[in-house]
Amino acid sequence: MSAKEWLSDPKKGVVPGVRAAQIKFAERVEEVLTNGGIFFGEAGTGTGKSIGYLVPAMEALLAGTVKRVVIST
């Protein structure tokens, strides 16, 4: 399941009131986790960065796509 599906599906209740910026951020993180590379993401306070990277990171870890994820805040 894609990060967008996780964030957008109200039945899952992952993020109430998800914002477009969170989905865009999550999709970029998901792309890097799937295809490899490094992502330096920057966004202002309160934009939803934590959910934007945690949802795709957890999905990739659970699916076995990656073995570890490093997050520096």
Protein Blocks (a to p, Z undefined) as FASTA:
>chain_A
ZZklmmmmmklomaghiafklmmmmmmmmmmmmnopaddddddehilmmmmmmmmmmmmm
mnomambdcddZZ
